[in-house]
Amino acid sequence: MPTKKEMLSQLIRGKIALSPLSFRFLEGQLEINGNRRLDALVEASWRKGKVKFAVECKPLSTPKAFQDGLNLLKISRLRKGYSPLLFLPFLNERQLEELEREGISGIDMCGNGVVVVPGIFAVFRSGGKNRFSSSAPIKNIYRKNSSMVGRVFFVRSGYDTVQEICLEINRRNLLVNSWNKKPMSLSTVSKALKTLEEDLIITRKDTICLLQPDKLLEKLVKNYTPPNIKERLRLKVLEDRGPLLELLMNLSQQLDTPLAASGLSSVEKYAVMQRGDMLSVYCPCLEKLLKLLPGSQTDRFPNLELIETDDKTVFFDSRNDRDFWWASPVQVYLELMAGDKRDKETAEQVMSYIFE
């Protein structure tokens, strides 16, 4: 990602254009609103038309950087004869449309922009590829373990400190509490929160609060990947559902091995949906469990599916009901959204439960 100095250097050298407009640098930083400074004054021209702009430059293309720049220009008292212009490394089409609605011009370093001056010229260009996408954070905070930072805001929508969020994440993870898995670190939580804030999903003022739950859930769905499965076995255990659950829980306590129903087997806890008789259960280690579990492995009318995985996310925020652990509503929703049309329709019910 370019620095602000590099971006302004491109502007000064006349390297920034929005066909058919060209931009000429006029002046550096200027004071507005008492002490806050905008970054430059430029002149846009095409044929005989010329318009002067006051520029706010942001060296990031995050939703937060865009919104901060837009908000600043909306409240700025500019010099007479100047119009506001936002300058970012990259502007997507949605952002360009928002700028147009707000009556504020914007350009980027990838050939995209909107410059509208009534009676003089109007230019709207999009489709230029983001040449700076490789500078995005390496870790996708909406996938795998990092996603638990976002998921914890569906447990509670607000927290006082980063430490409180970290404690809540680790407290709600069965593999951390019952299987000696490494807890999430404070630095991981802090980094994930920074991205959530940049994406305008949370706000960090007096407290750390969820701002856009629907956007967070959408990103979790888009980036969801099923757990890494080491082994999957289907068995016929000579027990009805009630005794089967009791048997599994007793073995879990006896072997000190956590068990939790999969999202698809936990649907009935949050929605109305008829599923088959087979119970699917996540377990971090099957070897000891299989030695004590009665029944035989079969693909004909199995009533128990054992899935060996040490993926923390499928165990995260599991809910205890009648001494058995069931998947969290978020995990149920994500598994349903990865399914067929009927699953996705049922996911709507679960989403209503999450947003209650």
N, C-alpha and C positions, 0 to 999 in steps of 0.2 A: 504494500500500500504506500503510495507516495506521501511524503511529508507536506505540511502546509507550505513550507519554504519552496519545495520543488514545484508545487502546484502554482504558486504565485509567480515563480520564475518562468513557467510556461506561458502564463498570462502576460507577463512583462515583455517577453520575447515575441509575442504575437503568434504563438503556436496553438492557441485555442480558437476554434472557429465553429460555427453552426451554420452550415451552408443554407442560404447564400450570404449569411451575415459574417462580418469580420469584426474582431474586437481590438481596440487600441487602448493600451494602458495609459491612464492619466495621472494617477496619484496613489501613494501608499496609504497606510493606516489613517483613518479619520475618526474623530471622536463623535460619539452619538450618546444621547440620553445621559449626559453629564460625564461619565467616565468610561463606558464601554466603547470599544473601538470596532468598527468594521474594517475589513482587510484591504480594500482597494476601491478606486473609482476607475471605471472603464467607459469607453464609448463604443457602441455597436453601430455599424453603418451598413447600408445596402442602397446602391444607386444614390439618390439624393437624400435619402432618409437617414437621420442620425439621432440616436437616443443615448443619454448618459445613465449609467447604472452605478449604484453603491453595492459592493460585493461582500457577501459573507461566505468565507471559504471554510469547508470542513474536510479534513483529511481522512475521514472514514465514510463508508457507505452504509452504515448500519441504520436501521429504522430510527434509533434514538438520535443519532447525529443529524439525520434528515429532519426529524421533528423539532429538535432544538434549534436548528438553523432557520426553519420555517417560522417557528414561534418568535424568534428574535427579530426577523425582518418584518413580521406583522405588527410589532409594537414599536419599531424604531422610527424616530423622527429624523427624516433624511433632509439633506440640503434641498433647497428649492430647485426644481428642474431635474431631479434624480429619481429613478425608479429602483426598487429592490431586485437583487439577483442573487440566487443561491448557487454556489459552485462546489460540486462534489466529485470524487473520482468516478462514480457511476450513479446514474439515475434510471430506475426501471420505469416501465410505462405507467404503472399505478401511481408512482410518485409524481411523474410528469402531469398526469391528469389532476392530481390533488393541487399541484402548484397552479395549474390553469384555473381551477375553481377558485383558488384564493386570490387570483390576480397578481401572482408573483412569478417572475421569470426564473429559470434555472438552466444551467448548462453543466455538462460533465466532461471528462477527459476521453470519452469513448464515442463522441459524435452524437450523443443524445441531448435533447434540450427542448425547452419551450420558452419562447420570447414573444410576448404579445404586448404591443403598444397600440392602442386603438388609434386608427387614422394614419398610422405610419407603416407598421409592418406586423405580421403575425407568422411565426414559424413554430412548427411542432414536428420534431423528429425523434423517432424511437427505433429500436431494433438493433442498435449497436451493441455488440457483445461486451460483457464485463471483462476487461483485460486485467482486473485486479482480484478476481475471485480466488486465485491460488493463495492469497494472503489471509484467507479466512482461517479461524482457529482449526487446528488439526483435529481436535476432539469434537465430535458431534454430541452436544450435551443433551440431545433429545433421544439418544440411543443408548442401549445397554445400561451399565451402572450409573453413568452420569444422569440418566433420565430420572433417577430417584429424587434428585434435587427438585425437578419440576413436579414430580408426582406428589411430593410431600405437601404441596400447596393445595391439593385436593383433600388432604386430611384436615388442615387448618389453613385459612386464607391469609393469615398474618402472623408474623413473628417479630420479636423485639431485637434479636441479634443473630449473627451468622452462627455463633456457637449453639444457640437454641435450635436452629434448623439442623445442624450437624448431629446433635444429640437425638433429635426426633427421628431422623433417618435411620440411625444405627439402632435405636430402641425398637423400631418397627421392622427390623430385618431378622427373620428367623435364622438365617445362616450365620449372622453375626452373634446372635444370642445363644443359639443351640448347636452350632457346628464349628465354632471357633474360627469363622472366616474373618479376614481382616476388615475392620470397620472403615467406613469412608473417612477420609482425612478432611480437616478444616480447609486446607488449601484447595482441594477439589471442589468443595461446596462453594468457596469464595469465587473460583473461576467460573463455575456454572452460573452463579448468581449474576456475575458481570454480564454474561451473554444474555441471560433472561432479561436483564435491565435494558441492554442495548436493543433487544428485540421488542421492547415496550410491553413485555408480558408481566413483569413485576415493577413496582415502584419502590424506591428506597429513600424515604424522607424521615419522618419520625420513627416509623416502623417499616418492616419489609413485607409488602402486601402484594397479593395477586391482583393484577389489573385487568387482564384479558384471559379468563379461564377457557373460553371457546377457542382462542388462538393457540393456547398451550396444548389443549387436547388435540387440536388439528395437527400440530407439529409432532406430537407423540405418535399419532397414527401414521403420519407420513414417513417417519423414521423408524418405525417399529420393525424389529427383526426377531423371529422366534428364537427361543433359547437354544444354545448349543447342546444337543442331546448326545450323550455317550452311549446309551442303550435304551431300547424300548421293548417291553415284554407285555404280552397279553395272556391273562390267565383265567381259568375257571375256578373260582373259589366257592366252595359249597356253603355260602352264607348269603342271607338276604341283605339288603342295603344297611339296615340298622345294625345288625350284628357284625357286618363287614367293617363298618366304620369303627365300631368299638374294638374289634380285633386289631385293626391298623393302628389305632391310637395306643392301645396297650403295647404293641410291638415297638412303636415309636419311642415310648417312654422306657421300655425295657432295654432297647438298644441305644438309647440316647441319640436317635437319628430323626431329624425333622422331616415331616411329611406335610404336604399341602395339596389340596385338590387343584387341578388345572383351572384356567379361566372358563373353558367350555363346560366343565363339570360343575362350576359354581354359579352358572347363569341363574338358576332358580332362586338364588338368594336376593337377586336384584331385579328380576324381570320374569314375565310369564312366558315360558317356552318349554315345550315337551322335547326332551332329548332321550336317547337310548338308555338302557339299563347299565351300560358300562361306566364305571367310575375311573377317571384318569387322575393319577396322583404323581406329583413331582417328588423326587427323593434324591439327595446328593450321593447316596451310596446304596446300591441294591444287594450287594453280595451277602451281607449279614441278614438282611430282611428275607431274602429268598430261602435261606436255610430254615427259617422258623415259620414261614408262611405256608399253610396247607393249600392244596390245590395243584393243578397241573397247567403247564403252558399249552395254549391252544388258540387257534384262530376261529374255531367254531363256537359261537355264542359265549365269548368271554364276558365276564362281568367286572374285571379289574384290569386296568392298564397301568403299568409302572413305568415312569419316565425318569431315567437317571440324568440329572443335570445339577450343576452347582452354580447356575446363573442366579445371582442375587435378586434380580428384578422380579422373577416369578414368585419368589417367596416374600417380597417386600409388601408390607402392610396387609398381610394375611389376616383374616378375621376369624376368631374362634367362636364357633357355635356348637353347643352340645359336645364340647371336648374334642372337636375336630377343626382343623384349620382349612379355611376356604380362601380362594383368591380374592384379592381386593377388587372393588368395582372397576377401577382403572384397568387392571390386568384383564378382567373379563371383557371390558369394552375393546381393548386392543386386540384380543384374540378373536372376538366376533368380527371386528372390522377387517381382519385378515382372511375371513371366511367367505362363504357364498352369499347370494342375495338374501336368503332367509336369515342368515346370521347377522347381516348388516341391518336388516329391518329390526331385529331384536335389539341390536346395539342402541337404537334410538331410545328404547325404554331404559337401558342402563345409563345412558347419557343423562336422562332426566333425573335418575337417582343420584348421579354424581353432582349435578348442579343444584340439588335441593338445598 
